[in-house]
């Protein structure tokens, strides 16, 4: 008897996820992305503002960490977006309009 998650070659198949679950994951990543962008903007405004070199160095490191985290979340979100759609999904287009871009 063949296990339902393993094909003949022994590689793992991805189980189909319900559409609501996938949409929830994308929404969660979009929320995380917006939070990271807000934090990154906050720290970008503070770069070089202090007279202390140590504080400025800490702020620069924190800003860079937020940039890296934002890039990783964006990559994860891109992997979850449907590949068959040629244009922007309606959800993303609505968010862009709300942001005023």
Backbone as JSON Lines, residues from 0, in Angstrom:
{"i":0,"aa":"X","n":[0.84,-1.18,0.0],"ca":[0.0,0.0,0.0],"c":[0.88,1.24,0.0]}
{"i":1,"aa":"X","n":[0.59,2.16,-0.87],"ca":[1.38,3.37,-1.04],"c":[0.9,4.46,-0.09]}
{"i":2,"aa":"X","n":[1.83,5.13,0.55],"ca":[1.49,6.24,1.45],"c":[0.99,7.41,0.6]}
{"i":3,"aa":"X","n":[-0.07,8.11,1.0],"ca":[-0.64,9.17,0.16],"c":[0.26,10.38,-0.01]}
{"i":4,"aa":"X","n":[1.27,10.56,0.85],"ca":[2.13,11.74,0.74],"c":[3.41,11.47,-0.03]}
{"i":5,"aa":"X","n":[3.69,10.22,-0.4],"ca":[4.94,9.88,-1.07],"c":[4.62,9.31,-2.44]}
{"i":6,"aa":"X","n":[5.29,9.85,-3.46],"ca":[5.07,9.29,-4.8],"c":[6.06,8.17,-5.06]}
{"i":7,"aa":"X","n":[6.08,7.66,-6.27],"ca":[6.9,6.49,-6.61],"c":[8.38,6.77,-6.44]}
{"i":8,"aa":"X","n":[8.83,7.99,-6.72],"ca":[10.25,8.3,-6.63],"c":[10.69,8.56,-5.2]}
{"i":9,"aa":"X","n":[9.75,8.63,-4.26],"ca":[10.11,8.83,-2.87],"c":[10.15,10.29,-2.45]}
{"i":10,"aa":"X","n":[9.79,11.21,-3.33],"ca":[9.77,12.62,-2.95],"c":[8.43,12.96,-2.32]}
{"i":11,"aa":"X","n":[8.43,14.01,-1.52],"ca":[7.2,14.41,-0.83],"c":[6.34,15.27,-1.75]}
{"i":12,"aa":"X","n":[5.05,14.99,-1.75],"ca":[4.09,15.82,-2.47],"c":[3.52,16.84,-1.52]}
{"i":13,"aa":"X","n":[3.22,18.02,-2.03],"ca":[2.58,19.03,-1.2],"c":[1.08,18.75,-1.16]}
{"i":14,"aa":"X","n":[0.53,18.63,0.03],"ca":[-0.92,18.43,0.1],"c":[-1.64,19.73,-0.29]}
{"i":15,"aa":"X","n":[-2.79,19.59,-0.91],"ca":[-3.58,20.76,-1.28],"c":[-4.11,21.43,-0.03]}
{"i":16,"aa":"X","n":[-3.93,22.75,0.04],"ca":[-4.43,23.5,1.17],"c":[-5.74,24.18,0.77]}
{"i":17,"aa":"X","n":[-6.64,24.29,1.71],"ca":[-7.88,25.0,1.4],"c":[-7.59,26.46,1.04]}
{"i":18,"aa":"X","n":[-8.42,27.03,0.19],"ca":[-8.21,28.39,-0.27],"c":[-8.25,29.39,0.87]}
{"i":19,"aa":"X","n":[-9.13,29.18,1.85],"ca":[-9.21,30.1,2.99],"c":[-7.92,30.08,3.8]}
{"i":20,"aa":"X","n":[-7.33,28.91,3.95],"ca":[-6.09,28.79,4.7],"c":[-4.96,29.53,3.98]}
{"i":21,"aa":"X","n":[-4.85,29.35,2.68],"ca":[-3.81,30.02,1.9],"c":[-4.0,31.53,1.93]}
{"i":22,"aa":"X","n":[-5.26,31.97,1.84],"ca":[-5.53,33.41,1.89],"c":[-5.16,33.97,3.26]}
{"i":23,"aa":"X","n":[-5.44,33.21,4.32],"ca":[-5.07,33.64,5.67],"c":[-3.57,33.75,5.85]}
{"i":24,"aa":"X","n":[-2.84,32.81,5.28],"ca":[-1.38,32.88,5.35],"c":[-0.85,34.11,4.63]}
{"i":25,"aa":"X","n":[-1.41,34.38,3.45],"ca":[-0.98,35.57,2.7],"c":[-1.32,36.85,3.46]}
{"i":26,"aa":"X","n":[-2.52,36.89,4.05],"ca":[-2.91,38.07,4.82],"c":[-1.99,38.28,6.02]}
{"i":27,"aa":"X","n":[-1.62,37.19,6.68],"ca":[-0.7,37.29,7.81],"c":[0.67,37.81,7.39]}
{"i":28,"aa":"X","n":[1.15,37.34,6.26],"ca":[2.44,37.82,5.76],"c":[2.36,39.29,5.34]}
{"i":29,"aa":"X","n":[1.24,39.68,4.77],"ca":[1.08,41.1,4.4],"c":[1.05,41.99,5.64]}
{"i":30,"aa":"X","n":[0.4,41.51,6.69],"ca":[0.38,42.26,7.94],"c":[1.79,42.38,8.51]}
{"i":31,"aa":"X","n":[2.52,41.28,8.53],"ca":[3.9,41.3,9.01],"c":[4.75,42.24,8.16]}
{"i":32,"aa":"X","n":[4.52,42.23,6.86],"ca":[5.27,43.09,5.96],"c":[5.0,44.56,6.25]}
{"i":33,"aa":"X","n":[3.75,44.92,6.49],"ca":[3.42,46.31,6.78],"c":[4.01,46.76,8.12]}
{"i":34,"aa":"X","n":[4.02,45.86,9.11],"ca":[4.62,46.19,10.4],"c":[6.12,46.41,10.25]}
{"i":35,"aa":"X","n":[6.77,45.51,9.51],"ca":[8.21,45.66,9.29],"c":[8.54,46.94,8.54]}
{"i":36,"aa":"X","n":[7.72,47.31,7.55],"ca":[7.96,48.55,6.81],"c":[7.81,49.76,7.71]}
{"i":37,"aa":"X","n":[6.83,49.74,8.61],"ca":[6.65,50.86,9.53],"c":[7.83,50.98,10.48]}
{"i":38,"aa":"X","n":[8.28,49.86,11.02],"ca":[9.44,49.87,11.92],"c":[10.7,50.32,11.19]}
{"i":39,"aa":"X","n":[10.86,49.86,9.96],"ca":[12.03,50.26,9.18],"c":[12.03,51.76,8.93]}
{"i":40,"aa":"X","n":[10.87,52.31,8.61],"ca":[10.76,53.76,8.39],"c":[11.07,54.53,9.67]}
{"i":41,"aa":"X","n":[10.61,54.02,10.8],"ca":[10.87,54.67,12.08],"c":[12.38,54.74,12.35]}
{"i":42,"aa":"X","n":[13.07,53.63,12.14],"ca":[14.5,53.61,12.41],"c":[15.3,54.36,11.35]}
{"i":43,"aa":"X","n":[14.79,54.42,10.13],"ca":[15.48,55.18,9.08],"c":[15.49,56.67,9.44]}
{"i":44,"aa":"X","n":[14.41,57.14,10.04],"ca":[14.35,58.55,10.43],"c":[15.32,58.88,11.56]}
{"i":45,"aa":"X","n":[15.68,57.88,12.36],"ca":[16.57,58.12,13.5],"c":[18.04,57.91,13.19]}
{"i":46,"aa":"X","n":[18.36,57.45,11.98],"ca":[19.76,57.17,11.64],"c":[20.58,58.46,11.69]}
{"i":47,"aa":"X","n":[21.68,58.42,12.43],"ca":[22.61,59.54,12.5],"c":[22.13,60.71,13.33]}
{"i":48,"aa":"X","n":[21.02,60.59,14.04],"ca":[20.47,61.69,14.81],"c":[21.16,61.89,16.16]}
{"i":49,"aa":"X","n":[21.71,60.85,16.71],"ca":[22.31,60.92,18.03],"c":[23.75,61.42,17.94]}
{"i":50,"aa":"X","n":[24.21,62.04,19.04],"ca":[25.61,62.47,19.1],"c":[26.52,61.29,19.44]}
{"i":51,"aa":"X","n":[25.93,60.22,19.95],"ca":[26.71,59.05,20.35],"c":[26.91,58.1,19.16]}
{"i":52,"aa":"X","n":[28.17,57.75,18.89],"ca":[28.45,56.84,17.78],"c":[27.88,55.45,18.05]}
{"i":53,"aa":"X","n":[27.87,55.06,19.33],"ca":[27.37,53.74,19.68],"c":[25.86,53.64,19.42]}
{"i":54,"aa":"X","n":[25.14,54.69,19.77],"ca":[23.69,54.71,19.51],"c":[23.42,54.71,18.02]}
{"i":55,"aa":"X","n":[24.18,55.49,17.27],"ca":[24.01,55.52,15.81],"c":[24.33,54.17,15.18]}
{"i":56,"aa":"X","n":[25.36,53.49,15.68],"ca":[25.72,52.17,15.15],"c":[24.61,51.16,15.45]}
{"i":57,"aa":"X","n":[24.06,51.23,16.66],"ca":[22.96,50.32,17.03],"c":[21.74,50.57,16.16]}
{"i":58,"aa":"X","n":[21.43,51.82,15.92],"ca":[20.28,52.16,15.07],"c":[20.49,51.68,13.64]}
{"i":59,"aa":"X","n":[21.71,51.81,13.13],"ca":[22.0,51.36,11.76],"c":[21.85,49.84,11.65]}
{"i":60,"aa":"X","n":[22.32,49.14,12.67],"ca":[22.2,47.67,12.66],"c":[20.74,47.26,12.74]}
{"i":61,"aa":"X","n":[19.99,47.92,13.6],"ca":[18.57,47.59,13.74],"c":[17.82,47.89,12.43]}
{"i":62,"aa":"X","n":[18.14,49.0,11.79],"ca":[17.51,49.36,10.51],"c":[17.81,48.3,9.46]}
{"i":63,"aa":"X","n":[19.07,47.86,9.39],"ca":[19.46,46.83,8.43],"c":[18.74,45.51,8.73]}
{"i":64,"aa":"X","n":[18.58,45.18,10.0],"ca":[17.88,43.95,10.37],"c":[16.43,44.0,9.9]}
{"i":65,"aa":"X","n":[15.79,45.16,10.02],"ca":[14.41,45.29,9.54],"c":[14.36,45.18,8.01]}
{"i":66,"aa":"X","n":[15.36,45.72,7.33],"ca":[15.4,45.59,5.87],"c":[15.52,44.12,5.45]}
{"i":67,"aa":"X","n":[16.38,43.37,6.11],"ca":[16.56,41.96,5.8],"c":[15.28,41.18,6.1]}
{"i":68,"aa":"X","n":[14.67,41.46,7.24],"ca":[13.43,40.77,7.6],"c":[12.32,41.08,6.6]}
{"i":69,"aa":"X","n":[12.23,42.33,6.18],"ca":[11.21,42.71,5.2],"c":[11.42,41.97,3.88]}
{"i":70,"aa":"X","n":[12.66,41.85,3.45],"ca":[12.96,41.14,2.21],"c":[12.58,39.66,2.32]}
{"i":71,"aa":"X","n":[12.86,39.06,3.46],"ca":[12.54,37.64,3.65],"c":[11.04,37.4,3.68]}
{"i":72,"aa":"X","n":[10.3,38.29,4.35],"ca":[8.84,38.15,4.39],"c":[8.26,38.37,3.0]}
{"i":73,"aa":"X","n":[8.81,39.33,2.25],"ca":[8.34,39.58,0.88],"c":[8.59,38.36,0.0]}
{"i":74,"aa":"X","n":[9.74,37.72,0.17],"ca":[10.04,36.51,-0.59],"c":[9.06,35.39,-0.25]}
{"i":75,"aa":"X","n":[8.78,35.22,1.03],"ca":[7.82,34.18,1.44],"c":[6.44,34.48,0.88]}
{"i":76,"aa":"X","n":[6.04,35.75,0.88],"ca":[4.74,36.14,0.33],"c":[4.7,35.87,-1.17]}
{"i":77,"aa":"X","n":[5.77,36.18,-1.87],"ca":[5.81,35.93,-3.32],"c":[5.69,34.44,-3.64]}
{"i":78,"aa":"X","n":[6.22,33.6,-2.78],"ca":[6.12,32.16,-3.0],"c":[4.71,31.65,-2.79]}
{"i":79,"aa":"X","n":[3.94,32.33,-1.96],"ca":[2.57,31.9,-1.68],"c":[1.54,32.46,-2.68]}
{"i":80,"aa":"X","n":[1.93,33.48,-3.43],"ca":[1.0,34.04,-4.4],"c":[0.79,33.07,-5.55]}
{"i":81,"aa":"X","n":[-0.41,33.02,-6.09],"ca":[-0.67,32.13,-7.23],"c":[0.21,32.5,-8.42]}
{"i":82,"aa":"X","n":[0.79,31.5,-9.06],"ca":[1.69,31.75,-10.18],"c":[0.97,31.9,-11.51]}
{"i":83,"aa":"X","n":[-0.29,31.49,-11.57],"ca":[-1.01,31.53,-12.83],"c":[-1.58,32.89,-13.17]}
{"i":84,"aa":"X","n":[-1.61,33.81,-12.21],"ca":[-2.19,35.13,-12.5],"c":[-1.13,36.02,-13.13]}
{"i":85,"aa":"X","n":[-1.46,36.61,-14.27],"ca":[-0.51,37.45,-14.99],"c":[-0.47,38.86,-14.39]}
{"i":86,"aa":"X","n":[-1.58,39.32,-13.83],"ca":[-1.62,40.66,-13.27],"c":[-1.66,40.58,-11.75]}
{"i":87,"aa":"X","n":[-1.71,41.75,-11.12],"ca":[-1.78,41.79,-9.67],"c":[-3.1,41.23,-9.17]}
{"i":88,"aa":"X","n":[-3.07,40.46,-8.11],"ca":[-4.32,39.99,-7.54],"c":[-5.14,41.17,-7.01]}
{"i":89,"aa":"X","n":[-6.43,40.99,-6.94],"ca":[-7.32,42.06,-6.51],"c":[-6.96,42.52,-5.1]}
{"i":90,"aa":"X","n":[-6.57,41.58,-4.22],"ca":[-6.21,41.92,-2.84],"c":[-5.05,42.91,-2.81]}
{"i":91,"aa":"X","n":[-4.03,42.66,-3.6],"ca":[-2.85,43.52,-3.6],"c":[-3.17,44.86,-4.25]}
{"i":92,"aa":"X","n":[-3.94,44.85,-5.33],"ca":[-4.31,46.1,-5.97],"c":[-5.1,46.99,-5.02]}
{"i":93,"aa":"X","n":[-5.98,46.39,-4.22],"ca":[-6.75,47.16,-3.25],"c":[-5.84,47.75,-2.18]}
{"i":94,"aa":"X","n":[-4.86,46.98,-1.72],"ca":[-3.94,47.48,-0.7],"c":[-3.09,48.63,-1.24]}
{"i":95,"aa":"X","n":[-2.68,48.55,-2.49],"ca":[-1.89,49.6,-3.11],"c":[-2.72,50.87,-3.21]}
{"i":96,"aa":"X","n":[-3.99,50.73,-3.59],"ca":[-4.87,51.89,-3.66],"c":[-5.08,52.51,-2.29]}
{"i":97,"aa":"X","n":[-5.22,51.7,-1.26],"ca":[-5.41,52.21,0.09],"c":[-4.18,52.95,0.58]}
{"i":98,"aa":"X","n":[-3.01,52.47,0.18],"ca":[-1.77,53.12,0.6],"c":[-1.52,54.41,-0.16]}
{"i":99,"aa":"X","n":[-2.24,54.61,-1.27],"ca":[-2.1,55.83,-2.04],"c":[-0.92,55.84,-2.99]}
{"i":100,"aa":"X","n":[-0.49,54.66,-3.39],"ca":[0.66,54.59,-4.31],"c":[0.22,54.51,-5.74]}
